[in-house]
Amino acid sequence: MSPRDLLPAGLAAHKKITLTHGPTPLERLHNLGPQLGIDLWVKRDDCTGLAMGGNKVRQLEYYFGRAAAQDTDTILITGARQSNFVRLAAAAARRQGWRPEVQLEDRVPNDDPYYRSSGNVLLDQILGAHIHYFDQGEDEAAADRNLDAIAARLRDEGRRPYVIHLSLDHPPYGGLGYVEAAIETWHQLQAQLRAQGRRPPSHVVIPSGSGLTHAGFLVGARSVGWDVPILGVCVRRDAETQNRRVLTRAREIVDLLGGGIKITEQDIITDDQVLAPGYGRINAPTKAAISLAAQSEALLLDPVYSGRAMAGLMQFVDQGRIPKGSDVLFIHTGGAPAIFAYQTDLLA
Ligand SMILES: *Cc1c(COP(=O)(O)O)cnc(C)c1O
């Protein structure tokens, strides 16, 4: 059997619950593309539907599928203070009638009152998430252990918690959501190829954080024989560290699907030239990308992820790494609520 035949069965073996409004649109950016000298398309995963949307909704479908199978009544998750994942896990928990317990890490040195309390934090509060604070933001394993300790206390109180872990010690179930996203995108492209005679994209550009979106999309693409280069824009770690992480995660995702999909080192492409000064800290290229996308397309990008990924895309075109005239697919992973948390930086 070819990997193509294997995949839907491999995915279907995993329980999921539906949280998205998908399929999300695949749109052409008629103004921004010509300004950059490329044919630019965007996969609108900012429009996944739940509570202001974003890529984490697709990942949560698989974590919540597992949680539901375990008769959960409480969801635990950890993230940076302005985490979209935390906001969306809290939202998904409310949809299920479960209690959201969230841990906010001090991962970004930012004392700005908007950063500390607006954007996603405000939404966490409106969603009634029970908030815990954790001060060691750069130690993923420690953050997970602290979450497990909170879960143990809740279990003693008679609750049935399910923990969504972030560190490499735990399986990348969320990546399955992006296997599905890549296959969905591939089918949309095939339909457009037939209907409009468009070319297939020569490059895909995607943000690379925990790496599950990047790794999942890569595995999904390869599973249907789509061998497009997928450029991951580093938002948290340097390219070398991120490369290893994405390769590890991609191979784990293949294993979750029952094997049979080949991922090589050459498949993993990451770039960290727009990472400085570090995770969650704004820089000039990202600010410029946010303004340009808003003012040319009314496309709202965020300072931490999607704005950075667009800044990376613009650098690739500037440097000729993506040649002028190429057909490029940008994966918009959402993040708009963080715009309000960064208003001081964005208006400076
Ligand atoms: C988390 C996040 C990402 C990165 O996704 P990973 O799967 O962690 O790599 C990108 N964009 C947005 C808006 C996010 O919230």
The ligand as an SDF file (V2000), in Angstrom:
LIG
                    3D

 15 15  0  0  0  0  0  0  0  0999 V2000
    1.5240   28.4180   18.6640 C   0  0  0  0  0  0  0  0  0  0  0  0
    1.4320   29.2690   17.4690 C   0  0  0  0  0  0  0  0  0  0  0  0
    2.2730   29.0460   16.3620 C   0  0  0  0  0  0  0  0  0  0  0  0
    3.3450   28.0020   16.3470 C   0  0  0  0  0  0  0  0  0  0  0  0
    2.8210   26.7220   16.2780 O   0  0  0  0  0  0  0  0  0  0  0  0
    3.6400   25.4900   16.8420 P   0  0  0  0  0  0  0  0  0  0  0  0
    2.8110   24.3230   16.5400 O   0  0  0  0  0  0  0  0  0  0  0  0
    3.8310   25.7210   18.3180 O   0  0  0  0  0  0  0  0  0  0  0  0
    4.9670   25.4910   16.1520 O   0  0  0  0  0  0  0  0  0  0  0  0
    2.0970   29.8330   15.2460 C   0  0  0  0  0  0  0  0  0  0  0  0
    1.1720   30.8020   15.2180 N   0  0  0  0  0  0  0  0  0  0  0  0
    0.3470   31.0520   16.2450 C   0  0  0  0  0  0  0  0  0  0  0  0
   -0.6260   32.1650   16.1340 C   0  0  0  0  0  0  0  0  0  0  0  0
    0.4500   30.2930   17.4180 C   0  0  0  0  0  0  0  0  0  0  0  0
   -0.3710   30.5500   18.4340 O   0  0  0  0  0  0  0  0  0  0  0  0
  1  2  1  0
  2  3  1  0
  2 14  2  0
  3  4  1  0
  3 10  2  0
  4  5  1  0
  5  6  1  0
  6  7  2  0
  6  8  1  0
  6  9  1  0
 10 11  1  0
 11 12  2  0
 12 13  1  0
 12 14  1  0
 14 15  1  0
M  END
$$$$
